[in-house]
Amino acid sequence: MSLTDSRLTLALPPEARGGADLRFIRSAPRHLVDRSAVTEVLITDWRRLGADAFRLGAQWPHGHHFYTPVAGVWYDPLLAAESLRQASVLIGQTYYGARAEHHFRITELEFEIIPGATLLGDRPAEMRLEVAATDVRRRQDALTALTLEADLLRGDDFAGAGRLTLHASTLADPTAMEGGAYPPLSDPVPPEIVGRLDERDVVLGIPHTAAARRGLAWDLRIEPGHPVLFDHPTDEIPGMVLVEAARQAVQAACAPYRVLPVELRSAFHTPLTLTAPCHIFATRLPAQDASEDAAVRVTAWQSGRLAFDSLVVASLCD
């Protein structure tokens, strides 16, 4: 069933609908969303509506320096993914006993967006997340996992839906990223091929073997100093790095067309260490006719194991 077939807002009582009670005037405390930089915080406000029901506000900036507009027309759909991630960490800490010093890891992520409701406007977009928490797990009163299902609204317009499962655990290495032995950084794919302007934002590297260069295969480029993808120390590759790799792989697979991801369904099977090479592969799935959106399967492999698997559906913009 499509995510957008299930409207969480319809299950709310009339007095709980609407978003007039949310404020968009300041960012949430950065530690509540697992961010180091205040400028990377999207969540602005939150409310508890019931035992496991919540409403959150998120502001999407016009010109985010990493999640840039697509084709100068739409907000980057990955802002929906990052809003879900931040919402899950905030709800986990505020209401379910997660701790700020814990390590948070995404194990499942799905979202769909409605292109007409995510067009750029005259002002930053004020988004409302109507959220239900399910499958909440604890150990000794501390959260170990939860799943969020959310409707995304912009004013009165339904803009999409998402689902995210988050795991929380103690950080294995508090000195992570301090002098780590990282794999050699491969040369980046030309930025224009993966929809980027700056090669420092390219996460796909040109593979070293001629055979790999003939197909849709790349090395994952790990730059622990990146201000957005590696916002703070970690001992594994963050989930949003893999989501960005999937988006860039889809863009490369559909070149020369510019693509707008409208649906993404990802599973994070095993944690990926920073110290071993990781390889990204893409397969464009056959379409019934030329008017259909493109569907691409993207996988990440490390040490011979499938670690990440994503199906991305994207509209061709030009």
C-alpha positions in Angstrom: 0.0 0.0 0.0 1.2 3.5 -0.8 2.2 5.6 2.1 -0.1 8.3 0.8 -3.0 5.9 1.0 -3.0 6.2 4.8 -3.7 9.7 6.1 -2.9 9.9 9.8 -4.6 13.3 10.0 -7.9 11.6 9.3 -7.6 9.6 12.6 -7.1 12.7 14.7 -10.1 14.2 16.6 -11.4 17.5 15.1 -9.8 19.6 17.9 -6.4 18.1 17.2 -6.4 19.0 13.5 -4.8 22.1 12.0 -1.5 23.6 12.8 -2.3 27.0 14.2 -0.7 26.1 17.5 2.8 25.4 16.0 5.4 28.1 15.9 8.1 28.6 13.3 10.1 31.4 14.9 13.0 29.5 16.4 14.9 26.1 16.0 14.6 23.2 18.4 17.6 22.8 20.7 20.2 21.1 18.5 20.9 18.2 20.9 17.3 17.1 20.6 17.7 16.4 16.9 21.2 15.0 17.0 22.8 18.0 15.3 25.9 20.0 16.2 25.2 23.1 14.0 22.1 25.2 14.8 21.9 26.0 11.1 21.1 22.4 10.3 18.1 22.1 12.6 14.8 21.9 10.7 12.4 21.2 13.6 10.9 24.4 15.2 8.1 23.2 17.5 6.4 20.1 18.8 3.2 19.0 20.6 2.0 15.7 22.2 -1.6 15.0 21.1 -2.0 11.6 22.7 -0.1 8.7 24.2 1.7 8.0 20.9 0.5 10.9 18.7 2.5 14.0 18.0 2.6 17.2 15.9 5.8 18.9 14.9 6.7 21.9 12.8 9.6 22.1 10.4 10.8 25.0 8.4 12.5 24.2 5.0 14.9 27.0 4.0 14.7 28.5 0.5 18.4 28.0 -0.1 19.9 25.3 2.0 23.6 25.0 1.1 23.4 21.2 0.8 19.7 20.3 0.2 19.4 22.7 -2.7 16.3 23.2 -4.7 15.7 20.7 -7.6 15.8 22.3 -11.0 15.1 25.7 -9.3 11.5 24.7 -8.8 11.0 22.2 -6.0 12.3 21.9 -2.4 14.8 19.0 -2.1 12.7 15.9 -1.2 15.5 14.8 1.1 14.4 17.6 3.4 11.4 15.3 4.1 13.8 12.5 5.1 15.9 14.8 7.3 12.8 16.2 8.9 11.6 12.6 9.7 15.0 11.8 11.1 15.1 14.9 13.4 11.6 14.3 14.5 12.3 10.7 15.5 15.3 11.7 17.6 13.4 14.6 19.3 10.4 12.4 20.1 12.7 9.6 21.3 14.5 11.9 23.7 11.6 14.0 24.8 9.0 11.3 25.4 10.5 7.8 25.4 13.7 8.0 27.4 16.4 8.2 24.8 19.5 10.0 25.9 21.4 12.7 24.1 24.7 10.8 24.4 23.2 7.8 22.6 24.1 6.9 19.1 21.0 7.0 16.7 20.9 4.8 13.7 18.2 4.6 11.0 17.2 1.0 10.0 14.3 1.8 7.7 13.2 4.9 5.9 10.4 5.5 3.4 8.8 8.6 2.1 6.7 10.0 -0.7 6.2 13.6 -1.7 3.6 15.4 -3.7 5.5 17.6 -6.2 2.7 20.2 -6.5 2.8 20.7 -2.7 6.6 21.1 -2.5 7.1 23.9 -5.0 9.3 26.8 -3.9 7.4 29.8 -2.7 8.1 33.4 -1.7 8.9 32.3 1.9 10.5 29.3 3.6 8.1 26.4 3.7 6.4 25.8 7.0 5.7 22.1 7.2 3.6 20.2 9.7 4.3 16.6 10.6 1.4 14.6 12.1 3.1 11.7 13.7 2.2 8.3 15.3 4.9 6.4 17.2 4.7 2.6 17.0 6.8 -0.4 17.9 8.4 1.4 20.8 11.1 -0.7 22.5 13.0 0.0 25.7 15.6 -1.6 27.9 15.9 -0.5 31.5 13.7 2.6 30.9 16.0 3.7 28.0 14.7 3.7 24.4 16.3 1.2 22.1 14.0 1.6 19.0 10.9 3.2 17.7 9.0 3.7 14.4 7.4 6.9 13.3 4.7 7.1 10.7 4.0 10.7 9.6 1.8 12.7 7.3 3.5 15.8 5.9 1.3 18.9 5.4 2.0 22.4 4.1 -0.8 24.6 5.3 -3.9 22.7 4.4 -2.2 20.8 1.5 -1.2 17.2 1.9 2.5 17.2 0.9 3.5 13.6 1.5 4.0 10.8 4.0 6.9 8.9 5.6 7.9 6.1 7.9 11.2 5.8 9.8 12.6 3.3 12.2 15.3 4.5 14.6 17.6 2.5 16.9 19.3 4.1 19.9 22.4 2.6 21.5 25.5 3.7 23.4 28.2 5.1 21.2 30.7 2.4 20.7 33.7 4.7 20.3 33.5 8.2 21.9 36.7 9.2 20.0 35.2 8.2 16.6 36.5 10.1 13.6 39.6 11.2 15.6 42.5 10.1 13.5 40.7 7.2 11.9 42.3 5.2 9.0 39.9 6.0 6.3 40.0 4.4 2.8 41.7 6.5 0.1 39.3 9.1 -1.2 38.5 8.3 -4.9 38.1 11.0 -7.4 34.5 12.4 -7.5 32.1 11.8 -10.3 31.7 15.1 -12.1 29.2 17.1 -10.0 26.8 17.9 -12.9 26.3 14.2 -13.5 24.9 13.6 -10.0 23.0 16.9 -9.7 25.6 18.8 -7.6 27.4 22.1 -8.0 30.4 21.5 -5.8 32.5 18.4 -5.9 32.9 18.5 -2.1 29.2 17.4 -2.0 29.7 14.5 -4.3 29.5 11.2 -2.4 30.1 8.9 -5.5 33.6 8.3 -6.5 35.0 6.9 -9.8 35.8 3.2 -9.2 39.4 2.1 -9.6 38.7 -0.9 -12.0 37.8 -0.5 -15.6 35.1 -3.1 -15.3 33.3 -1.1 -12.6 33.6 2.1 -14.6 31.6 0.6 -17.5 28.5 0.2 -15.4 26.4 2.0 -12.8 28.9 1.4 -10.0 30.9 3.7 -7.8 33.0 3.9 -4.7 31.3 5.7 -1.7 33.4 8.8 -0.9 33.7 9.3 2.8 34.7 12.8 3.9 34.3 12.9 7.7 34.8 16.7 7.6 31.7 17.4 5.6 29.7 20.0 7.6 26.2 18.4 6.8 26.7 14.7 6.2 29.2 14.3 9.0 27.8 17.0 11.4 29.4 15.3 14.5 31.7 12.4 15.4 30.5 9.0 14.6 32.0 5.5 14.2 29.9 4.5 11.2 28.6 5.9 8.0 25.4 8.0 8.8 22.2 6.8 7.2 21.6 10.2 5.4 25.0 9.7 3.6 23.6 6.5 2.1 20.3 8.2 1.2 22.3 11.0 -0.6 24.3 8.3 -2.4 21.0 6.7 -3.6 19.8 10.1 -4.8 23.0 10.8 -6.7 23.1 7.3 -8.1 19.6 7.8 -9.5 20.6 11.1 -11.0 23.6 9.4 -12.7 21.4 6.5 -13.9 18.9 8.9 -15.5 21.4 11.4 -17.0 21.1 13.7 -18.9 17.6 14.3 -17.4 17.3 16.1 -14.1 15.3 14.0 -11.6 13.0 14.7 -8.7 12.8 11.8 -6.3 9.1 11.4 -5.4 9.3 8.1 -3.6 12.1 6.4 -1.6 12.0 3.1 0.3 15.3 2.1 2.0 16.5 -0.6 4.4 19.7 -0.3 6.3 20.7 -3.9 6.9 24.0 -3.6 8.8 26.1 -0.7 10.0 28.8 0.5 7.7 32.2 1.2 9.2 34.2 4.2 8.1 37.4 2.3 7.8 36.6 -0.1 4.9 35.7 0.6 1.3 32.0 0.8 0.4 30.6 0.3 -3.1 27.4 1.6 -4.6 25.5 0.0 -7.4 22.4 1.1 -9.3 20.0 -0.8 -11.6 17.4 1.1 -13.6 14.2 -1.0 -13.6 12.2 -1.3 -16.9 9.3 1.0 -17.4 6.0 0.0 -19.0 6.0 3.2 -21.2 8.1 6.3 -21.8 5.7 8.5 -19.7 6.3 6.6 -16.5 8.6 7.8 -13.7 12.0 6.2 -13.5 12.5 3.5 -10.9 16.1 2.7 -9.8 17.3 0.1 -7.2 20.5 1.3 -5.4 22.5 -1.0 -3.1 25.6 -0.5 -0.9 28.0 -3.3 -0.2 30.9 -3.5 2.2 33.2 -6.5 2.8 31.1 -8.6 0.5 27.9 -7.9 2.4 24.7 -6.1 1.3 24.4 -3.3 3.9 21.9 -0.9 2.3 19.1 -1.4 -0.3 16.9 1.4 -1.7 14.2 1.7 -4.3 13.8 5.2 -5.6 11.1 6.5 -8.0 11.9 9.8 -9.7 10.1 12.1 -12.1 12.2 13.3 -15.0 12.2 17.1 -15.0 13.9 18.0 -18.3 
